[in-house]
Amino acid sequence: MAEKIKKQDLPTAARLSVAPMMDWTDRHCRYLHRLLSARTLLYTEMVTAPALVRGGALHLLESNPEEHPVALQLGGSDPVELAQAAKLGAEAGYDEINLNCGCPSDRVQSGTFGAVLMQHPELVADCVAAMAEAQPAEVTVKCRIGVDDQDPEAVLPDFLEKIRAAGVRRVTIHARKAWLQGLSPKENRDIPPLDYDLVLRMRAAFPDLHVSINGGIGTLAQAEDLLAQGLDGVMIGRAAYHEPANILCEADRRIYGEDHAALTPEEAVRAMLPYIERHVAAGGKLAQVTRHMLGLFQGRPGARAWRRHLSEHGHRAGAGPEVVEAALAMVAPEGAHA
């Protein structure tokens, strides 16, 4: 397992990261992903500052010691509240605190945070400055290239300039606009066109910023190509979740130059069994963990049977590691291809 990362190692870890994804990147998902890659930077789901500060929902900060390097993503727009939430995150052990300036959901808009913050760069600057002053973990930003009718060529450099002046040194740019009117959150992940060239130009224009790119990246080969073009990091979302072994098992070797052998998907499943046993013994449900494991064997004979067995049996009362072992027996040996 990865030891808790030193602050100065975070830019290296951020060469590859798994995007924060609502309802997906919870602590069980992150535990699995860390088994597959010791080096990749992991992110929580977005946690709202009001939930932590006003709601006292500190259970949202639960994590496993093995997850490091791991970043907490916060949503909010009040500098005082975000500072308090960032302090709680640092006290919970997170290595990085990230401010969400990219989520386009209606719920986020109504709270004046997420992608709508692209329209308020001065407020974002106040927020990140307050967050950094309140606690020792590095503060970063995840943003879009613009929203609605904004001109990204003008808006994005201004946004980056203001957050840089406030002390931010790492930013992840989702290379699409967000349309706050007319598109659903799901449509906002696919319909607005990608503009990788703009992000590359921002990397050149802000040489002192660590710039990661996000959006539409589905393979390690794509990640390697973008890094070779000069970007500092690549963030992968849905592909890393739906095909975790295909993305993460080779990440340490190909992205970080490590020479140690990665776990195979089968080895990762077996390594998950003690974790599952502890979770079930503590009153948790098997499916809370196994729902994140469904894509482990994507592309291999038996992958469908694996998914079906876990889906059908994982929710049953009393289900435990034996369900996972039975599903694993349905998967063809490594090296077989669908």
Phi, psi and omega in degrees: 000150179290136172286161179302129189282146175282151184305320184289347180272351183299318177302325176291314178303324184286003172302329173219134178220156174260125188297149169291127183224121182301135179070002182242302190274060175275184187294331178290318177299315183294325177299315177298312182298324179292328175299325184280329180217124179281342191252330185301138178282128181253150179236148172285170162298161174293131176246128183279141178300318178300324179297322181283313190277314181270325184270346180064025185276062184291345176297339178292347180265003182295139179208174177256142180303332183288349188288339186301142001284132183219138183245144174264125174262127179252147170243138180166175179215004178258118185303320182293315181293318178296323177298317178296318180294319178298320178297317177298320179295317178295320179294332177281355173102007181290142184279336184214147174241121186248137178261126181280115174236032185224344184287129185260012187290154179300320182298321179291318180300319183295337177267007181054048170212180189084215186297333180299338179292344174300338179273356185224063184297329179294321177295318178300317179299317177298320181296310184291326177296317179294320180297318181292323182290334188278342188200168188272344183290151179294139178256129181231172182228141169243126187222174170261178176275352180159176177227150174049235186271009177298149174268107183303327181299331179262319188288315187295313179298324177296317178299312181296321180298319183288320180286329175297317179298334180273000174111357180288135179239352176227135180220142173248126184249116170284116193281038175225151165293160167248129176261106184285340177241127172100342178235142175283165175305320179297315179296328180292345176274348187230323191281311179301134184294146176285145177226074179296326182299322179296318179296320177298322178293325177293324176299319179289325183284337182234071187295342179271356176265143170272113186248120172255151181246146181220151176117113173074012183264120188238358181218160174294328178298318176298318179298315179299320179296317181292322175296320180295335179279357174116355177288152184275334183203161177228132176250127180247136182254263190300323180297321180292333179277313185280336178227059190300322181291321181296330180269313195267333184296330180258001186296317184297322180285312189278328182264325186250356177073020179286150180250004178281153181283135178281157172295143169282163175304321178298316179296323178296319178299314181294325177291337178281341187299315177297323177298315179297318181299318178295318181297315180292320180297331180276003178102003179281166179262141180304316185297337177299331178264312189290340178299336178275352185257359188299326184268009185301328185249026180308127178091359180250146174303133182097352182298321180293318179296321176302309181298315183297314183297315179295319181294321184282329187251344186293336183269354185287145179301133178083359181297139182215204184304332182298330177294318180293318179296321178294320178293322180296327180294345180272352184269137179293155180301155178301141182101341175282150182232144177290000000 
